Amino acid sequence: MRRIIQFVPSLVPGDATGTHAVMIQKALEAKNIESKIYVEEVKKGQIGGATRFTAYASENRPDDILIYHLAAPSAIADFLSSRSETLVVVYHNITPSHFFEPWDQVAATGQIWARAQLSRLAPRTTLALPVSKYNQEELVELGYGKTAVVPILLDPAIFATGSDGRIDAMLRNNRLSGRTNFLFVGRLVPNKAQHNLIAALSAYNKIYSKDAVLHLVGKPFSKEYLSLLVEIAKDLEVEDNVNFTMGVPTEQLSSYYKGSDALVCLSEHEGFCVPLLEAMHNNLPIIAYDSSAISETLGNAGILIPSSDPVTAAVAMNRLVSDQDLQAFFRSQMAARLEELSIAQSRRKLYQALGELEPALSLVEVAG
């Protein structure tokens, strides 16, 4: 059997790209396929074992199948473009540079570089595995040949590792005092539009005479954008209602998902949006702005709004948290959507796609 080797920029905790690579490795090992992960930079505390990508040059085999996870600019793309092994590209999406230009020209230039790398790899790629149809359409436009959608492999067991008692108590006390807990999970970055979330919270509290709280779970992209968010919260008089967590470990993330009243997503660009799937696994009601791949991932499992306008969002937020029957309906829809996006279903699609390159993956699937 041929080895299947993966390349990913990093394997840091909480990163959807790296986590997807680790789950693919587990799926391959379940089929007795030898697999290894290489990274651009080995970092302290990384998830899973990995080696710096340059080491592959002396460890390669001519018949290796190489999987490259593309979501950001990386020297790995240039390294792989000149090699001869079979190449598979897993496309997580590249955020357009215009979201970064007002805040960080270096980051904006990096996104332009990443998109150039994506285009350059098209003729070199034997198979592309976008994580959504939204991403697949972009690859087809760029001239990629054979593509197959393989949604993110998310293991819900990560939420069974426990919770954080302090966060549990804080969320519970908020609810007991009549303060609704709204949640958004994701890096504090302009395309995820936390500025619009803060505006929506302000509108909700003013229109409905509420004292709701917005928990922003994610690390900041830049000091400038974080400062803007803090300033917006002050200007809109909700500085005491916005909880900037600056990122949390898994136990605290589990607490936020289990103890909040609704996930609100007003992101303007997503290639998949893993937090929607995570919220479904935790039976957390969802409101989301219909942009990019959002509707594809959400399906019928939450309220999809046509605008990120603060008042539009506030009305939807109030409707969802005040209507128990509506919440029950969406939870039933979540169950159906979770089946469609289950780890078992995604593994089957992965095996089917890669089976054309390595026949062993087309054999009877290992249970689990």
Secondary structure, DSSP 8 states (H G I E B T S, - for coil): ---EEEEES---TT-HHHHHHHHHHHHHHTTT--EEEEESS--TT-SS--EEGGGGGGT--TT-EEEEEESS--HHHHHHHT--SEEEEEE-----GGGTTTT-HHHHHHHHHHHHHHHHHTTT-SEE--SSHHHHHHHHHTT--SB--------GGGGGS---HHHHHHHHHHHHTT--EEEEES-B-GGG-HHHHHHHHHHHHHHTT---EEEEES-BS-HHHHHHHHHHHHHTT-TTTEEE-----HHHHHHHHHH-SEEEE--S--SS-HHHHHHHHTT--EEEE--TTHHHHHTTSSEEES---HHHHHHHHHHHHH-HHHHHHHHHHHHHHHHHT-HHHHHHHHHHHHTTT-GGGGS-----
